[in-house]
Amino acid sequence: MLLHTDVNPANVRIGSSAVLVDWAAVGRGAPFVNPCDFVICLIASGHLPGEADYYARTASTAWLHIF
């Protein structure tokens, strides 16, 4: 599976949907890596751990089906 490996607020564009941009650090790995990276980014951005987990679980269902 392709991994973005640099999920941070500057690399997510939000409009009618969220889109990851800046794929310079693309890699391959397990499908759970991007959602886990997203949780860490959300917590670092000030979200509570429970909120971050909820957002990642909600997003990861769609995220895992993209690839």
Backbone as CSV, one residue per row, in Angstrom:
resi,resn,N_x,N_y,N_z,CA_x,CA_y,CA_z,C_x,C_y,C_z
1,MET,0.838,-1.167,0.000,0.000,0.000,0.000,0.885,1.232,0.000
2,LEU,0.470,2.263,-0.740,1.205,3.530,-0.723,0.945,4.266,0.582
3,LEU,1.998,4.839,1.142,1.899,5.618,2.375,2.332,7.044,2.098
4,HIS,1.616,7.982,2.633,1.978,9.391,2.472,3.203,9.712,3.318
5,THR,3.245,9.282,4.540,4.327,9.406,5.521,4.636,10.832,5.976
6,ASP,3.848,11.812,5.569,4.063,13.194,6.024,2.717,13.888,6.208
7,VAL,1.826,13.226,6.961,0.505,13.797,7.196,0.645,14.915,8.220
8,ASN,0.368,16.121,7.797,0.366,17.275,8.689,-0.582,18.306,8.091
9,PRO,-0.990,19.307,8.864,-1.989,20.262,8.366,-1.626,20.935,7.043
10,ALA,-0.357,21.146,6.791,0.054,21.798,5.541,-0.131,20.897,4.323
11,ASN,-0.265,19.594,4.554,-0.384,18.645,3.445,-1.790,18.101,3.251
12,VAL,-2.762,18.710,3.915,-4.154,18.299,3.752,-4.954,19.497,3.274
13,ARG,-5.592,19.355,2.126,-6.457,20.404,1.578,-7.889,19.958,1.773
14,ILE,-8.690,20.832,2.379,-10.065,20.478,2.679,-11.009,21.367,1.887
15,GLY,-11.880,20.743,1.131,-12.940,21.405,0.384,-14.187,20.573,0.577
16,SER,-14.753,20.073,-0.488,-15.885,19.155,-0.357,-15.411,17.796,0.170
17,SER,-14.099,17.557,0.083,-13.481,16.367,0.666,-12.050,16.731,1.064
18,ALA,-11.411,15.874,1.832,-10.020,16.096,2.224,-9.106,15.407,1.217
19,VAL,-8.052,16.104,0.817,-7.114,15.572,-0.160,-5.694,15.736,0.379
20,LEU,-4.906,14.662,0.325,-3.509,14.750,0.717,-2.692,15.285,-0.452
21,VAL,-1.850,16.260,-0.176,-0.962,16.816,-1.189,0.480,16.634,-0.727
22,ASP,1.431,16.930,-1.595,2.859,16.834,-1.305,3.263,15.398,-0.991
23,TRP,3.308,14.594,-2.026,3.658,13.187,-1.892,5.151,12.935,-2.098
24,ALA,6.001,13.884,-1.717,7.447,13.749,-1.924,8.055,12.620,-1.090
25,ALA,7.461,12.301,0.041,8.014,11.283,0.933,7.222,9.974,0.869
26,VAL,6.660,9.679,-0.284,5.831,8.479,-0.434,6.643,7.212,-0.145
27,GLY,5.954,6.233,0.426,6.589,4.956,0.707,5.568,3.841,0.607
28,ARG,5.989,2.641,0.958,5.093,1.489,0.972,5.085,0.904,2.362
29,GLY,3.935,0.364,2.762,3.863,-0.246,4.077,2.473,-0.731,4.407
30,ALA,2.264,-1.007,5.688,0.990,-1.527,6.178,-0.095,-0.458,6.100
31,PRO,-1.330,-0.853,5.839,-2.417,0.110,5.663,-2.762,0.927,6.907
32,PHE,-2.334,0.490,8.092,-2.667,1.240,9.301,-1.721,2.413,9.564
33,VAL,-0.636,2.535,8.816,0.371,3.561,9.105,-0.170,4.974,8.898
34,ASN,-0.814,5.265,7.772,-1.319,6.621,7.537,-2.341,7.063,8.586
35,PRO,-3.346,6.247,8.926,-4.275,6.676,9.981,-3.584,6.892,11.332
36,CYS,-2.596,6.064,11.670,-1.864,6.256,12.931,-1.071,7.554,12.898
37,ASP,-0.458,7.845,11.780,0.267,9.106,11.601,-0.691,10.288,11.749
38,PHE,-1.898,10.131,11.222,-2.931,11.161,11.312,-3.302,11.431,12.769
39,VAL,-3.422,10.384,13.588,-3.750,10.543,15.008,-2.667,11.357,15.708
40,ILE,-1.426,11.022,15.474,-0.311,11.749,16.093,-0.337,13.213,15.684
41,CYS,-0.587,13.487,14.422,-0.661,14.854,13.925,-1.804,15.622,14.590
42,LEU,-2.966,14.989,14.710,-4.109,15.651,15.335,-3.832,15.978,16.799
43,ILE,-3.232,15.055,17.533,-2.909,15.299,18.942,-1.878,16.425,19.052
44,ALA,-0.881,16.403,18.180,0.129,17.467,18.188,-0.468,18.822,17.842
45,SER,-1.581,18.812,17.110,-2.250,20.057,16.721,-3.245,20.533,17.773
46,GLY,-3.363,19.804,18.895,-4.209,20.255,19.982,-5.496,19.483,20.215
47,HIS,-5.782,18.473,19.395,-6.982,17.660,19.615,-6.757,16.711,20.782
48,LEU,-7.822,16.386,21.474,-7.739,15.393,22.541,-7.538,14.011,21.923
49,PRO,-6.847,13.111,22.620,-6.609,11.773,22.064,-7.882,11.055,21.613
50,GLY,-8.957,11.163,22.381,-10.214,10.518,21.998,-10.788,11.082,20.711
51,GLU,-10.702,12.391,20.554,-11.174,13.037,19.319,-10.330,12.576,18.137
52,ALA,-9.019,12.574,18.326,-8.108,12.173,17.253,-8.386,10.741,16.818
53,ASP,-8.597,9.866,17.786,-8.901,8.465,17.477,-10.202,8.362,16.693
54,TYR,-11.224,9.097,17.119,-12.514,9.079,16.414,-12.356,9.558,14.971
55,TYR,-11.672,10.687,14.778,-11.489,11.227,13.430,-10.723,10.240,12.551
56,ALA,-9.684,9.641,13.097,-8.888,8.700,12.301,-9.689,7.452,11.950
57,ARG,-10.468,6.952,12.893,-11.290,5.769,12.595,-12.342,6.087,11.546
58,THR,-12.916,7.274,11.618,-13.914,7.694,10.629,-13.263,7.862,9.266
59,ALA,-12.123,8.521,9.237,-11.427,8.770,7.971,-10.777,7.511,7.429
60,SER,-10.295,6.631,8.307,-9.534,5.483,7.814,-10.383,4.515,7.022
61,THR,-11.674,4.439,7.289,-12.534,3.553,6.504,-12.488,3.962,5.039
62,ALA,-12.649,5.252,4.772,-12.562,5.739,3.396,-11.113,5.696,2.914
63,TRP,-10.194,6.051,3.789,-8.781,6.128,3.450,-8.265,4.791,2.932
64,LEU,-8.615,3.715,3.625,-8.100,2.400,3.247,-8.677,1.926,1.916
65,HIS,-9.815,2.457,1.511,-10.424,2.046,0.246,-9.930,2.873,-0.931
66,ILE,-9.228,3.964,-0.665,-8.704,4.800,-1.759,-7.700,4.017,-2.580
67,PHE,-6.847,3.277,-1.918,-5.784,2.560,-2.602,-6.250,1.162,-2.881
